[in-house]
Amino acid sequence: MADRSGLTTELKGWCRGEGLEEAKALLVVVPEDVEIAKIEETLETIKCLGRVRVRGRQSHTSLSCHMVLCECRENIPRENAPTEVLEPDSGQRWPIVTLEDESPASNDFAQKVKSLLETEGKTMEDIQSLFSKPAQPQHHSDPPINSTESILQAVGDLLEKTRKPQAEGGYRRLRLFTGNLPVPPSEEPFDHWLEQAWLMVEESDCTDKEKRRRLMESLKGPALEIAKSVRESNPEAGPDEYLEALESAFGSAESGDDLYFAFRLMQQQPGEKLSDFLRRLERALTKVVQRGGLTSYNKDKARLEQLLRGAVISDLMLIQLRLREKKSSPPTFLPSSVLPQYRGRV
């Protein structure tokens, strides 16, 4: 395998090109024939990584392998960052490269202050101006004017004056999607992009106009042409209509019967919240109805039956909600209103 210093450099450049946070990024070296789903499944066996998603692949011809860029949902703990992962089926060990804090003086106070000021768009002159006020009488117990405590106080005062409220809807920008085939290394599969897009549309508190803008800025090529055609045919189309059009153009070509069969096999995954599982069910069920695999009349019953069948992890919660008693008269709930009394726990 290539030396780790070279892979570290490769990972840093890749993160800059893809706009990923270095603290959440890793590079894993895998055989050429390994599928994306298998890579994600294997990496998620390392508990400290949490949920992992593949963000790009590059072929390493001299080693007959792939270098795979991955992003974790949470920051990777540097004190026990994994250096390899065991693929259980083949017994192979895949090398993992993460980015350590390479600052030569990570505990240097001056460097930390400088970094903080750069983040806030300020300079040391702004700090010094706070000391230009007439000196106040000091007691012997007070810290000297140039002490660490005084500088910290000045930095705190400055940032308090300039801090702006966080903008509404702090969702990470959607990745680029073009609809080109084969999928370019810089893009993720359509299903992954669509999942993030639906999450933004369903969970963001911003206006439909802003949601449409976020969708449009993430599209190029054939995908952008589809979105433009939706806008031209209906300038007031909602963001969900844009996603439905994109899904119709680039999504699976399975029949309604195939989709219904897949829906009946859906299971709640380890670590998946009940509300997230229900959202997956709802999107899958909507596709089934759209493709004619099920009538709208039977939609509520099918949703509840599959929720009871697939949510084995949350079975006790379901009993508490007494959903089993409602099978004869299933509720018509949607992801935005599901289980409000248990929000935050499911």
ZIBELHU-V533929 format. One record per residue. N is the residue number from 1. RES is the residue in one letter. SS is DSSP state (H for helix, E for strand, L for the rest). PSI is psi in radians with two decimals (999 if undefined). Layout:
BEGIN
n=N res=RES ss=SS psi=PSI
n=N res=RES ss=SS psi=PSI
END
This chain:
BEGIN
n=1 res=M ss=L psi=2.61
n=2 res=A ss=L psi=2.63
n=3 res=D ss=L psi=2.64
n=4 res=R ss=H psi=-0.52
n=5 res=S ss=H psi=-0.68
n=6 res=G ss=H psi=-0.69
n=7 res=L ss=H psi=-0.60
n=8 res=T ss=H psi=-0.76
n=9 res=T ss=H psi=-0.72
n=10 res=E ss=H psi=-0.75
n=11 res=L ss=H psi=-0.74
n=12 res=K ss=H psi=-0.80
n=13 res=G ss=H psi=-0.65
n=14 res=W ss=H psi=-0.72
n=15 res=C ss=H psi=-0.74
n=16 res=R ss=H psi=-0.75
n=17 res=G ss=H psi=-0.58
n=18 res=E ss=H psi=-0.10
n=19 res=G ss=L psi=0.57
n=20 res=L ss=L psi=2.60
n=21 res=E ss=L psi=2.24
n=22 res=E ss=H psi=-0.57
n=23 res=A ss=H psi=-0.32
n=24 res=K ss=H psi=0.09
n=25 res=A ss=E psi=2.59
n=26 res=L ss=E psi=2.79
n=27 res=L ss=E psi=2.27
n=28 res=V ss=E psi=2.45
n=29 res=V ss=E psi=2.10
n=30 res=V ss=E psi=2.82
n=31 res=P ss=E psi=2.77
n=32 res=E ss=L psi=-0.49
n=33 res=D ss=L psi=0.18
n=34 res=V ss=L psi=2.30
n=35 res=E ss=L psi=2.76
n=36 res=I ss=H psi=-0.79
n=37 res=A ss=H psi=-0.65
n=38 res=K ss=H psi=-0.66
n=39 res=I ss=H psi=-0.84
n=40 res=E ss=H psi=-0.75
n=41 res=E ss=H psi=-0.73
n=42 res=T ss=H psi=-0.78
n=43 res=L ss=H psi=-0.56
n=44 res=E ss=L psi=-0.09
n=45 res=T ss=L psi=-0.28
n=46 res=I ss=L psi=1.85
n=47 res=K ss=H psi=-0.65
n=48 res=C ss=H psi=-0.26
n=49 res=L ss=H psi=-0.43
n=50 res=G ss=L psi=-2.51
n=51 res=R ss=L psi=2.35
n=52 res=V ss=E psi=2.41
n=53 res=R ss=E psi=2.38
n=54 res=V ss=E psi=2.28
n=55 res=R ss=E psi=-0.18
n=56 res=G ss=E psi=2.74
n=57 res=R ss=E psi=2.54
n=58 res=Q ss=E psi=2.42
n=59 res=S ss=E psi=2.35
n=60 res=H ss=E psi=1.58
n=61 res=T ss=H psi=-0.66
n=62 res=S ss=H psi=-0.45
n=63 res=L ss=H psi=-0.01
n=64 res=S ss=L psi=0.89
n=65 res=C ss=E psi=3.09
n=66 res=H ss=E psi=2.40
n=67 res=M ss=E psi=2.19
n=68 res=V ss=E psi=2.18
n=69 res=L ss=E psi=2.23
n=70 res=C ss=E psi=2.68
n=71 res=E ss=E psi=2.27
n=72 res=C ss=E psi=2.65
n=73 res=R ss=L psi=-0.68
n=74 res=E ss=L psi=2.90
n=75 res=N ss=L psi=2.46
n=76 res=I ss=L psi=2.21
n=77 res=P ss=L psi=1.97
n=78 res=R ss=H psi=-0.47
n=79 res=E ss=H psi=-0.44
n=80 res=N ss=H psi=0.71
n=81 res=A ss=L psi=2.31
n=82 res=P ss=L psi=2.56
n=83 res=T ss=L psi=-0.20
n=84 res=E ss=E psi=2.88
n=85 res=V ss=E psi=2.47
n=86 res=L ss=E psi=2.14
n=87 res=E ss=L psi=1.94
n=88 res=P ss=L psi=-0.59
n=89 res=D ss=L psi=-0.81
n=90 res=S ss=L psi=-0.31
n=91 res=G ss=L psi=0.12
n=92 res=Q ss=L psi=2.63
n=93 res=R ss=E psi=2.10
n=94 res=W ss=E psi=2.17
n=95 res=P ss=E psi=2.48
n=96 res=I ss=E psi=2.37
n=97 res=V ss=E psi=2.23
n=98 res=T ss=E psi=2.95
n=99 res=L ss=L psi=2.05
n=100 res=E ss=L psi=2.87
n=101 res=D ss=L psi=1.87
n=102 res=E ss=L psi=0.15
n=103 res=S ss=L psi=2.21
n=104 res=P ss=L psi=-0.28
n=105 res=A ss=L psi=1.16
n=106 res=S ss=L psi=-0.38
n=107 res=N ss=L psi=0.15
n=108 res=D ss=L psi=2.13
n=109 res=F ss=H psi=-0.76
n=110 res=A ss=H psi=-0.69
n=111 res=Q ss=H psi=-0.66
n=112 res=K ss=H psi=-0.74
n=113 res=V ss=H psi=-0.75
n=114 res=K ss=H psi=-0.76
n=115 res=S ss=H psi=-0.72
n=116 res=L ss=H psi=-0.76
n=117 res=L ss=H psi=-0.70
n=118 res=E ss=H psi=-0.67
n=119 res=T ss=H psi=-0.65
n=120 res=E ss=H psi=-0.02
n=121 res=G ss=L psi=0.53
n=122 res=K ss=L psi=2.94
n=123 res=T ss=L psi=3.02
n=124 res=M ss=H psi=-0.47
n=125 res=E ss=H psi=-0.62
n=126 res=D ss=H psi=-0.61
n=127 res=I ss=H psi=-0.80
n=128 res=Q ss=H psi=-0.54
n=129 res=S ss=H psi=-0.42
n=130 res=L ss=L psi=-0.32
n=131 res=F ss=L psi=0.04
n=132 res=S ss=L psi=-0.09
n=133 res=K ss=L psi=2.70
n=134 res=P ss=L psi=2.35
n=135 res=A ss=L psi=2.39
n=136 res=Q ss=L psi=2.57
n=137 res=P ss=L psi=2.34
n=138 res=Q ss=L psi=2.49
n=139 res=H ss=L psi=2.82
n=140 res=H ss=L psi=-0.42
n=141 res=S ss=L psi=-0.20
n=142 res=D ss=L psi=2.60
n=143 res=P ss=L psi=2.59
n=144 res=P ss=L psi=2.74
n=145 res=I ss=L psi=-0.47
n=146 res=N ss=L psi=0.23
n=147 res=S ss=L psi=2.90
n=148 res=T ss=H psi=-0.70
n=149 res=E ss=H psi=-0.69
n=150 res=S ss=H psi=-0.71
n=151 res=I ss=H psi=-0.74
n=152 res=L ss=H psi=-0.72
n=153 res=Q ss=H psi=-0.72
n=154 res=A ss=H psi=-0.75
n=155 res=V ss=H psi=-0.77
n=156 res=G ss=H psi=-0.74
n=157 res=D ss=H psi=-0.74
n=158 res=L ss=H psi=-0.81
n=159 res=L ss=H psi=-0.57
n=160 res=E ss=H psi=-0.61
n=161 res=K ss=H psi=-0.54
n=162 res=T ss=H psi=-0.11
n=163 res=R ss=L psi=2.36
n=164 res=K ss=L psi=2.57
n=165 res=P ss=L psi=2.54
n=166 res=Q ss=L psi=2.39
n=167 res=A ss=L psi=2.57
n=168 res=E ss=L psi=2.50
n=169 res=G ss=L psi=1.06
n=170 res=G ss=L psi=0.89
n=171 res=Y ss=L psi=2.46
n=172 res=R ss=L psi=2.49
n=173 res=R ss=L psi=2.40
n=174 res=L ss=L psi=2.52
n=175 res=R ss=L psi=2.80
n=176 res=L ss=L psi=2.42
n=177 res=F ss=E psi=2.25
n=178 res=T ss=L psi=-0.48
n=179 res=G ss=L psi=0.07
n=180 res=N ss=L psi=2.57
n=181 res=L ss=L psi=2.40
n=182 res=P ss=L psi=2.83
n=183 res=V ss=L psi=2.14
n=184 res=P ss=L psi=2.63
n=185 res=P ss=L psi=-0.48
n=186 res=S ss=L psi=-0.11
n=187 res=E ss=L psi=2.83
n=188 res=E ss=L psi=2.83
n=189 res=P ss=L psi=2.67
n=190 res=F ss=H psi=-0.71
n=191 res=D ss=H psi=-0.68
n=192 res=H ss=H psi=-0.78
n=193 res=W ss=H psi=-0.76
n=194 res=L ss=H psi=-0.67
n=195 res=E ss=H psi=-0.78
n=196 res=Q ss=H psi=-0.64
n=197 res=A ss=H psi=-0.77
n=198 res=W ss=H psi=-0.66
n=199 res=L ss=H psi=-0.74
n=200 res=M ss=H psi=-0.78
n=201 res=V ss=H psi=-0.70
n=202 res=E ss=H psi=-0.60
n=203 res=E ss=H psi=-0.41
n=204 res=S ss=L psi=2.49
n=205 res=D ss=L psi=0.00
n=206 res=C ss=L psi=2.98
n=207 res=T ss=L psi=2.85
n=208 res=D ss=H psi=-0.59
n=209 res=K ss=H psi=-0.74
n=210 res=E ss=H psi=-0.66
n=211 res=K ss=H psi=-0.73
n=212 res=R ss=H psi=-0.70
n=213 res=R ss=H psi=-0.75
n=214 res=R ss=H psi=-0.67
n=215 res=L ss=H psi=-0.82
n=216 res=M ss=H psi=-0.68
n=217 res=E ss=H psi=-0.24
n=218 res=S ss=L psi=0.00
n=219 res=L ss=E psi=2.57
n=220 res=K ss=L psi=2.95
n=221 res=G ss=H psi=-2.48
n=222 res=P ss=H psi=-0.62
n=223 res=A ss=H psi=-0.70
n=224 res=L ss=H psi=-0.64
n=225 res=E ss=H psi=-0.68
n=226 res=I ss=H psi=-0.81
n=227 res=A ss=H psi=-0.70
n=228 res=K ss=H psi=-0.64
n=229 res=S ss=H psi=-0.62
n=230 res=V ss=H psi=-0.77
n=231 res=R ss=H psi=-0.69
n=232 res=E ss=H psi=-0.65
n=233 res=S ss=H psi=-0.49
n=234 res=N ss=L psi=1.63
n=235 res=P ss=L psi=-0.36
n=236 res=E ss=L psi=0.22
n=237 res=A ss=L psi=2.42
n=238 res=G ss=L psi=2.86
n=239 res=P ss=H psi=-0.53
n=240 res=D ss=H psi=-0.56
n=241 res=E ss=H psi=-0.62
n=242 res=Y ss=H psi=-0.79
n=243 res=L ss=H psi=-0.66
n=244 res=E ss=H psi=-0.67
n=245 res=A ss=H psi=-0.73
n=246 res=L ss=H psi=-0.69
n=247 res=E ss=H psi=-0.65
n=248 res=S ss=H psi=-0.61
n=249 res=A ss=H psi=-0.67
n=250 res=F ss=H psi=-0.09
n=251 res=G ss=L psi=-2.99
n=252 res=S ss=L psi=2.54
n=253 res=A ss=L psi=0.33
n=254 res=E ss=L psi=2.65
n=255 res=S ss=L psi=2.95
n=256 res=G ss=H psi=-0.67
n=257 res=D ss=H psi=-0.72
n=258 res=D ss=H psi=-0.76
n=259 res=L ss=H psi=-0.66
n=260 res=Y ss=H psi=-0.70
n=261 res=F ss=H psi=-0.77
n=262 res=A ss=H psi=-0.66
n=263 res=F ss=H psi=-0.70
n=264 res=R ss=H psi=-0.22
n=265 res=L ss=L psi=-0.01
n=266 res=M ss=L psi=2.37
n=267 res=Q ss=L psi=2.60
n=268 res=Q ss=L psi=2.29
n=269 res=Q ss=L psi=2.68
n=270 res=P ss=L psi=2.26
n=271 res=G ss=L psi=-0.10
n=272 res=E ss=L psi=2.26
n=273 res=K ss=L psi=2.64
n=274 res=L ss=H psi=-0.69
n=275 res=S ss=H psi=-0.64
n=276 res=D ss=H psi=-0.69
n=277 res=F ss=H psi=-0.69
n=278 res=L ss=H psi=-0.63
n=279 res=R ss=H psi=-0.74
n=280 res=R ss=H psi=-0.75
n=281 res=L ss=H psi=-0.76
n=282 res=E ss=H psi=-0.75
n=283 res=R ss=H psi=-0.73
n=284 res=A ss=H psi=-0.69
n=285 res=L ss=H psi=-0.65
n=286 res=T ss=H psi=-0.72
n=287 res=K ss=H psi=-0.70
n=288 res=V ss=H psi=-0.82
n=289 res=V ss=H psi=-0.73
n=290 res=Q ss=H psi=-0.61
n=291 res=R ss=L psi=0.07
n=292 res=G ss=L psi=0.27
n=293 res=G ss=L psi=-0.21
n=294 res=L ss=L psi=2.54
n=295 res=T ss=L psi=2.68
n=296 res=S ss=H psi=-0.52
n=297 res=Y ss=H psi=-0.61
n=298 res=N ss=H psi=0.11
n=299 res=K ss=H psi=-0.83
n=300 res=D ss=H psi=-0.71
n=301 res=K ss=H psi=-0.76
n=302 res=A ss=H psi=-0.69
n=303 res=R ss=H psi=-0.86
n=304 res=L ss=H psi=-0.75
n=305 res=E ss=H psi=-0.73
n=306 res=Q ss=H psi=-0.56
n=307 res=L ss=H psi=-0.77
n=308 res=L ss=H psi=-0.60
n=309 res=R ss=H psi=-0.69
n=310 res=G ss=H psi=-0.33
n=311 res=A ss=L psi=0.97
n=312 res=V ss=H psi=-0.50
n=313 res=I ss=H psi=-0.58
n=314 res=S ss=H psi=0.54
n=315 res=D ss=H psi=-0.70
n=316 res=L ss=H psi=-0.65
n=317 res=M ss=H psi=-0.71
n=318 res=L ss=H psi=-0.66
n=319 res=I ss=H psi=-0.72
n=320 res=Q ss=H psi=-0.66
n=321 res=L ss=H psi=-0.13
n=322 res=R ss=L psi=0.61
n=323 res=L ss=H psi=-0.52
n=324 res=R ss=H psi=-0.48
n=325 res=E ss=H psi=-0.18
n=326 res=K ss=H psi=0.20
n=327 res=K ss=H psi=-0.55
n=328 res=S ss=H psi=-0.36
n=329 res=S ss=H psi=1.31
n=330 res=P ss=L psi=2.48
n=331 res=P ss=L psi=2.72
n=332 res=T ss=L psi=1.36
n=333 res=F ss=L psi=2.69
n=334 res=L ss=L psi=2.85
n=335 res=P ss=H psi=-0.59
n=336 res=S ss=H psi=-0.29
n=337 res=S ss=H psi=0.17
n=338 res=V ss=L psi=2.43
n=339 res=L ss=L psi=0.90
n=340 res=P ss=H psi=-0.56
n=341 res=Q ss=H psi=-0.21
n=342 res=Y ss=H psi=0.28
n=343 res=R ss=L psi=2.34
n=344 res=G ss=L psi=-0.36
n=345 res=R ss=L psi=-0.31
n=346 res=V ss=L psi=999
END
